[in-house]
């Protein structure tokens, strides 16, 4: 069983672009959170790589441990994690909803 992949449009809408991470974007917030808190670095690097290459991001681009480290677990999003921070950022900014949905789906089904 696999989750819904994030399209290139989903990635760029969140700030993961072929030109790098967009300043002030959901992606920039994810990168900063992962650097500060340690959890989710594997997930963020995979998202950056897919965005830079113009590819979609799906469960084949990440591991169960990377999703768990980021807080996107099979039982839902963990409180205080990169995942919960990302969900809040998407809600505040109004961008990145496609990526959020994909990460929740992949986390739940991987």
Helices and strands as residue ranges (DSSP letters): H 8-14, E 16-17, E 20-21, H 26-37, H 41-53, G 59-61, H 64-70, E 72-73, E 76-77, H 82-93, H 97-109
